[in-house]
């Protein structure tokens, strides 16, 4: 999978990871994929919810070394 943009939101707390995701998704073409790194526990709830509400596809979340990365396809 080709990632169009990668955002580091490590160390940021709610709602900043979602706000960074929203801003980044606006910069890429529809169908493009964003990879977002975050370590805020609330992001596990907030990111999928944001995707549903905004019409983006939540592809996956994976945990690595105490952080998570999220793959989101712009709707």
N, CA, C and O atoms as CSV, one atom per row, in Angstrom:
chain,resi,resn,atom,element,x,y,z
A,1,UNK,N,N,0.840,-1.174,0.000
A,1,UNK,CA,C,0.000,0.000,0.000
A,1,UNK,C,C,0.889,1.242,0.000
A,1,UNK,O,O,1.822,1.354,0.795
A,2,UNK,N,N,0.592,2.145,-0.878
A,2,UNK,CA,C,1.354,3.391,-0.983
A,2,UNK,C,C,0.746,4.417,-0.040
A,2,UNK,O,O,-0.454,4.689,-0.095
A,3,UNK,N,N,1.571,4.977,0.817
A,3,UNK,CA,C,1.138,6.005,1.765
A,3,UNK,C,C,1.462,7.364,1.163
A,3,UNK,O,O,2.613,7.653,0.836
A,4,UNK,N,N,0.426,8.199,1.019
A,4,UNK,CA,C,0.606,9.519,0.420
A,4,UNK,C,C,1.244,10.509,1.395
A,4,UNK,O,O,1.981,11.406,0.986
A,5,UNK,N,N,0.955,10.338,2.687
A,5,UNK,CA,C,1.442,11.286,3.689
A,5,UNK,C,C,1.529,10.584,5.031
A,5,UNK,O,O,0.684,9.753,5.365
A,6,UNK,N,N,2.557,10.923,5.798
A,6,UNK,CA,C,2.729,10.346,7.129
A,6,UNK,C,C,2.830,11.483,8.139
A,6,UNK,O,O,3.557,12.453,7.930
A,7,UNK,N,N,2.088,11.349,9.239
A,7,UNK,CA,C,2.037,12.384,10.262
A,7,UNK,C,C,2.459,11.791,11.596
A,7,UNK,O,O,2.016,10.703,11.965
A,8,UNK,N,N,3.305,12.496,12.311
A,8,UNK,CA,C,3.751,12.090,13.640
A,8,UNK,C,C,2.984,12.916,14.673
A,8,UNK,O,O,3.207,14.119,14.809
A,9,UNK,N,N,2.076,12.255,15.402
A,9,UNK,CA,C,1.325,12.922,16.461
A,9,UNK,C,C,1.705,12.343,17.824
A,9,UNK,O,O,0.925,12.417,18.773
A,10,UNK,N,N,2.895,11.772,17.915
A,10,UNK,CA,C,3.363,11.201,19.176
A,10,UNK,C,C,3.524,12.314,20.207
A,10,UNK,O,O,4.065,13.379,19.911
A,11,UNK,N,N,3.048,12.053,21.414
A,11,UNK,CA,C,3.146,13.035,22.484
A,11,UNK,C,C,1.998,14.027,22.514
A,11,UNK,O,O,1.880,14.801,23.464
A,12,UNK,N,N,1.156,14.021,21.500
A,12,UNK,CA,C,0.021,14.941,21.465
A,12,UNK,C,C,-1.199,14.277,22.089
A,12,UNK,O,O,-1.414,13.076,21.929
A,13,UNK,N,N,-1.977,15.050,22.784
A,13,UNK,CA,C,-3.167,14.534,23.462
A,13,UNK,C,C,-4.426,15.028,22.755
A,13,UNK,O,O,-4.408,15.992,21.991
A,14,UNK,N,N,-5.513,14.325,23.043
A,14,UNK,CA,C,-6.832,14.610,22.474
A,14,UNK,C,C,-7.141,16.101,22.633
A,14,UNK,O,O,-6.948,16.648,23.719
A,15,UNK,N,N,-7.605,16.754,21.604
A,15,UNK,CA,C,-8.031,16.279,20.291
A,15,UNK,C,C,-6.979,16.446,19.188
A,15,UNK,O,O,-7.299,16.309,18.008
A,16,UNK,N,N,-5.747,16.737,19.556
A,16,UNK,CA,C,-4.739,17.090,18.551
A,16,UNK,C,C,-4.465,15.995,17.502
A,16,UNK,O,O,-4.306,16.341,16.331
A,17,UNK,N,N,-4.400,14.706,17.848
A,17,UNK,CA,C,-4.183,13.719,16.780
A,17,UNK,C,C,-5.278,13.749,15.700
A,17,UNK,O,O,-4.984,13.619,14.512
A,18,UNK,N,N,-6.527,13.921,16.116
A,18,UNK,CA,C,-7.624,14.001,15.145
A,18,UNK,C,C,-7.519,15.277,14.321
A,18,UNK,O,O,-7.741,15.249,13.110
A,19,UNK,N,N,-7.189,16.377,14.950
A,19,UNK,CA,C,-7.058,17.636,14.213
A,19,UNK,C,C,-5.919,17.556,13.200
A,19,UNK,O,O,-6.042,18.075,12.090
A,20,UNK,N,N,-4.811,16.912,13.570
A,20,UNK,CA,C,-3.699,16.730,12.632
A,20,UNK,C,C,-4.124,15.832,11.472
A,20,UNK,O,O,-3.773,16.091,10.321
A,21,UNK,N,N,-4.881,14.776,11.777
A,21,UNK,CA,C,-5.367,13.873,10.724
A,21,UNK,C,C,-6.274,14.633,9.759
A,21,UNK,O,O,-6.144,14.490,8.544
A,22,UNK,N,N,-7.180,15.428,10.285
A,22,UNK,CA,C,-8.108,16.196,9.435
A,22,UNK,C,C,-7.336,17.131,8.501
A,22,UNK,O,O,-7.629,17.210,7.308
A,23,UNK,N,N,-6.368,17.825,9.046
A,23,UNK,CA,C,-5.563,18.762,8.251
A,23,UNK,C,C,-4.761,18.018,7.178
A,23,UNK,O,O,-4.681,18.471,6.036
A,24,UNK,N,N,-4.173,16.889,7.543
A,24,UNK,CA,C,-3.368,16.109,6.592
A,24,UNK,C,C,-4.232,15.531,5.483
A,24,UNK,O,O,-3.835,15.550,4.318
A,25,UNK,N,N,-5.410,15.016,5.828
A,25,UNK,CA,C,-6.288,14.423,4.813
A,25,UNK,C,C,-6.753,15.468,3.805
A,25,UNK,O,O,-6.994,15.146,2.641
A,26,UNK,N,N,-6.877,16.702,4.242
A,26,UNK,CA,C,-7.271,17.770,3.321
A,26,UNK,C,C,-6.192,18.056,2.281
A,26,UNK,O,O,-6.472,18.644,1.237
A,27,UNK,N,N,-4.955,17.638,2.569
A,27,UNK,CA,C,-3.835,17.905,1.661
A,27,UNK,C,C,-3.629,16.822,0.613
A,27,UNK,O,O,-2.886,17.026,-0.348
A,28,UNK,N,N,-4.278,15.672,0.783
A,28,UNK,CA,C,-4.059,14.587,-0.165
A,28,UNK,C,C,-5.301,14.357,-1.010
A,28,UNK,O,O,-6.404,14.747,-0.625
A,29,UNK,N,N,-5.122,13.729,-2.150
A,29,UNK,CA,C,-6.229,13.469,-3.068
A,29,UNK,C,C,-7.163,12.401,-2.512
A,29,UNK,O,O,-6.735,11.538,-1.746
A,30,UNK,N,N,-8.456,12.457,-2.901
A,30,UNK,CA,C,-9.375,11.388,-2.506
A,30,UNK,C,C,-8.805,10.026,-2.925
A,30,UNK,O,O,-8.294,9.864,-4.033
A,31,UNK,N,N,-8.905,9.065,-2.021
A,31,UNK,CA,C,-8.347,7.744,-2.262
A,31,UNK,C,C,-6.930,7.589,-1.745
A,31,UNK,O,O,-6.424,6.471,-1.640
A,32,UNK,N,N,-6.284,8.703,-1.422
A,32,UNK,CA,C,-4.935,8.655,-0.884
A,32,UNK,C,C,-4.938,8.144,0.547
A,32,UNK,O,O,-5.938,8.252,1.255
A,33,UNK,N,N,-3.816,7.590,0.961
A,33,UNK,CA,C,-3.721,6.979,2.288
A,33,UNK,C,C,-2.810,7.809,3.195
A,33,UNK,O,O,-1.717,8.224,2.809
A,34,UNK,N,N,-3.298,8.029,4.396
A,34,UNK,CA,C,-2.556,8.725,5.444
A,34,UNK,C,C,-2.119,7.705,6.489
A,34,UNK,O,O,-2.909,6.852,6.893
A,35,UNK,N,N,-0.865,7.789,6.927
A,35,UNK,CA,C,-0.396,7.020,8.076
A,35,UNK,C,C,-0.176,8.018,9.206
A,35,UNK,O,O,0.585,8.976,9.066
A,36,UNK,N,N,-0.843,7.785,10.311
A,36,UNK,CA,C,-0.769,8.664,11.475
A,36,UNK,C,C,-0.204,7.880,12.644
A,36,UNK,O,O,-0.719,6.816,12.988
A,37,UNK,N,N,0.857,8.400,13.261
A,37,UNK,CA,C,1.437,7.808,14.463
A,37,UNK,C,C,0.914,8.577,15.666
A,37,UNK,O,O,0.929,9.808,15.667
A,38,UNK,N,N,0.447,7.860,16.699
A,38,UNK,CA,C,-0.047,8.499,17.913
A,38,UNK,C,C,0.194,7.577,19.099
A,38,UNK,O,O,0.319,6.362,18.948
A,39,UNK,N,N,0.255,8.179,20.282
A,39,UNK,CA,C,0.376,7.375,21.492
A,39,UNK,C,C,-0.644,7.775,22.556
A,39,UNK,O,O,-0.567,7.309,23.693
A,40,UNK,N,N,-1.581,8.620,22.202
A,40,UNK,CA,C,-2.670,8.986,23.103
A,40,UNK,C,C,-3.679,7.839,23.133
A,40,UNK,O,O,-4.199,7.463,22.082
A,41,UNK,N,N,-3.973,7.269,24.310
A,41,UNK,CA,C,-4.925,6.158,24.371
A,41,UNK,C,C,-6.303,6.506,23.796
A,41,UNK,O,O,-6.995,5.627,23.282
A,42,UNK,N,N,-6.698,7.754,23.876
A,42,UNK,CA,C,-8.002,8.160,23.338
A,42,UNK,C,C,-8.037,8.108,21.813
A,42,UNK,O,O,-9.118,8.042,21.226
A,43,UNK,N,N,-6.891,8.134,21.172
A,43,UNK,CA,C,-6.857,8.077,19.701
A,43,UNK,C,C,-7.463,6.783,19.190
A,43,UNK,O,O,-8.013,6.754,18.089
A,44,UNK,N,N,-7.373,5.698,19.976
A,44,UNK,CA,C,-7.957,4.424,19.556
A,44,UNK,C,C,-9.471,4.509,19.407
A,44,UNK,O,O,-10.072,3.734,18.663
A,45,UNK,N,N,-10.071,5.433,20.100
A,45,UNK,CA,C,-11.516,5.676,19.983
A,45,UNK,C,C,-11.775,6.805,19.006
A,45,UNK,O,O,-12.645,6.706,18.141
A,46,UNK,N,N,-11.013,7.879,19.150
A,46,UNK,CA,C,-11.269,9.100,18.381
A,46,UNK,C,C,-11.017,8.958,16.883
A,46,UNK,O,O,-11.805,9.460,16.081
A,47,UNK,N,N,-9.946,8.292,16.493
A,47,UNK,CA,C,-9.601,8.206,15.064
A,47,UNK,C,C,-10.658,7.427,14.277
A,47,UNK,O,O,-11.128,7.929,13.256
A,48,UNK,N,N,-11.056,6.215,14.709
A,48,UNK,CA,C,-12.111,5.517,13.959
A,48,UNK,C,C,-13.430,6.301,13.922
A,48,UNK,O,O,-14.121,6.318,12.904
A,49,UNK,N,N,-13.769,6.949,15.044
A,49,UNK,CA,C,-14.997,7.754,15.085
A,49,UNK,C,C,-14.918,8.914,14.103
A,49,UNK,O,O,-15.871,9.177,13.369
A,50,UNK,N,N,-13.786,9.606,14.089
A,50,UNK,CA,C,-13.586,10.703,13.144
A,50,UNK,C,C,-13.756,10.213,11.703
A,50,UNK,O,O,-14.411,10.869,10.893
A,51,UNK,N,N,-13.167,9.065,11.390
A,51,UNK,CA,C,-13.261,8.531,10.023
A,51,UNK,C,C,-14.715,8.277,9.629
A,51,UNK,O,O,-15.140,8.653,8.537
A,52,UNK,N,N,-15.477,7.637,10.522
A,52,UNK,CA,C,-16.893,7.371,10.227
A,52,UNK,C,C,-17.659,8.667,9.992
A,52,UNK,O,O,-18.431,8.775,9.039
A,53,UNK,N,N,-17.447,9.640,10.854
A,53,UNK,CA,C,-18.185,10.900,10.762
A,53,UNK,C,C,-17.798,11.728,9.534
A,53,UNK,O,O,-18.640,12.413,8.953
A,54,UNK,N,N,-16.530,11.664,9.143
A,54,UNK,CA,C,-16.036,12.511,8.045
A,54,UNK,C,C,-16.077,11.813,6.686
A,54,UNK,O,O,-15.793,12.442,5.666
A,55,UNK,N,N,-16.423,10.527,6.655
A,55,UNK,CA,C,-16.527,9.824,5.381
A,55,UNK,C,C,-15.218,9.261,4.860
A,55,UNK,O,O,-15.073,9.027,3.660
A,56,UNK,N,N,-14.265,9.042,5.751
A,56,UNK,CA,C,-12.991,8.445,5.370
A,56,UNK,C,C,-13.002,6.964,5.743
A,56,UNK,O,O,-13.760,6.548,6.619
A,57,UNK,N,N,-12.165,6.175,5.083
A,57,UNK,CA,C,-12.089,4.748,5.376
A,57,UNK,C,C,-10.991,4.484,6.399
A,57,UNK,O,O,-9.821,4.781,6.159
A,58,UNK,N,N,-11.377,3.929,7.533
A,58,UNK,CA,C,-10.416,3.509,8.543
A,58,UNK,C,C,-9.918,2.133,8.113
A,58,UNK,O,O,-10.652,1.149,8.205
A,59,UNK,N,N,-8.677,2.059,7.644
A,59,UNK,CA,C,-8.142,0.819,7.091
A,59,UNK,C,C,-7.642,-0.096,8.201
A,59,UNK,O,O,-8.014,-1.268,8.253
A,60,UNK,N,N,-6.806,0.425,9.082
A,60,UNK,CA,C,-6.209,-0.429,10.109
A,60,UNK,C,C,-5.562,0.404,11.194
A,60,UNK,O,O,-5.269,1.586,11.018
A,61,UNK,N,N,-5.347,-0.265,12.341
A,61,UNK,CA,C,-4.564,0.287,13.434
A,61,UNK,C,C,-3.647,-0.832,13.903
A,61,UNK,O,O,-4.073,-1.978,14.047
A,62,UNK,N,N,-2.398,-0.494,14.138
A,62,UNK,CA,C,-1.440,-1.477,14.623
A,62,UNK,C,C,-0.607,-0.848,15.733
A,62,UNK,O,O,-0.224,0.318,15.647
A,63,UNK,N,N,-0.334,-1.619,16.761
A,63,UNK,CA,C,0.491,-1.117,17.865
A,63,UNK,C,C,1.929,-1.561,17.694
A,63,UNK,O,O,2.210,-2.707,17.342
A,64,UNK,N,N,2.838,-0.625,17.953
A,64,UNK,CA,C,4.279,-0.899,17.899
A,64,UNK,C,C,4.983,-0.057,18.950
A,64,UNK,O,O,4.853,1.167,18.966
A,65,UNK,N,N,5.717,-0.706,19.813
A,65,UNK,CA,C,6.563,-0.017,20.796
A,65,UNK,C,C,5.824,1.050,21.601
A,65,UNK,O,O,6.341,2.152,21.783
A,66,UNK,N,N,4.635,0.739,22.078
A,66,UNK,CA,C,3.892,1.669,22.911
A,66,UNK,C,C,3.160,2.759,22.160
A,66,UNK,O,O,2.566,3.641,22.779
A,67,UNK,N,N,3.189,2.717,20.854
A,67,UNK,CA,C,2.473,3.695,20.029
A,67,UNK,C,C,1.597,2.927,19.034
A,67,UNK,O,O,1.720,1.712,18.880
A,68,UNK,N,N,0.736,3.652,18.383
A,68,UNK,CA,C,-0.097,3.042,17.345
A,68,UNK,C,C,0.097,3.799,16.055
A,68,UNK,O,O,0.357,5.002,16.050
A,69,UNK,N,N,-0.034,3.065,14.946
A,69,UNK,CA,C,-0.157,3.780,13.690
A,69,UNK,C,C,-1.489,3.418,13.075
A,69,UNK,O,O,-1.963,2.286,13.166
A,70,UNK,N,N,-2.072,4.416,12.448
A,70,UNK,CA,C,-3.388,4.314,11.848
A,70,UNK,C,C,-3.250,4.544,10.364
A,70,UNK,O,O,-2.530,5.445,9.934
A,71,UNK,N,N,-3.941,3.728,9.571
A,71,UNK,CA,C,-4.003,3.922,8.124
A,71,UNK,C,C,-5.416,4.369,7.791
A,71,UNK,O,O,-6.395,3.711,8.144
A,72,UNK,N,N,-5.502,5.499,7.104
A,72,UNK,CA,C,-6.781,6.109,6.764
A,72,UNK,C,C,-6.779,6.455,5.286
A,72,UNK,O,O,-5.852,7.097,4.792
A,73,UNK,N,N,-7.827,6.023,4.577
A,73,UNK,CA,C,-7.974,6.381,3.168
A,73,UNK,C,C,-8.944,7.556,3.066
A,73,UNK,O,O,-10.062,7.499,3.578
A,74,UNK,N,N,-8.506,8.604,2.409
A,74,UNK,CA,C,-9.370,9.777,2.275
A,74,UNK,C,C,-10.592,9.439,1.438
A,74,UNK,O,O,-10.496,8.828,0.373
A,75,UNK,N,N,-11.750,9.858,1.956
A,75,UNK,CA,C,-13.029,9.631,1.275
A,75,UNK,C,C,-13.303,10.666,0.225
A,75,UNK,O,O,-14.340,10.614,-0.437
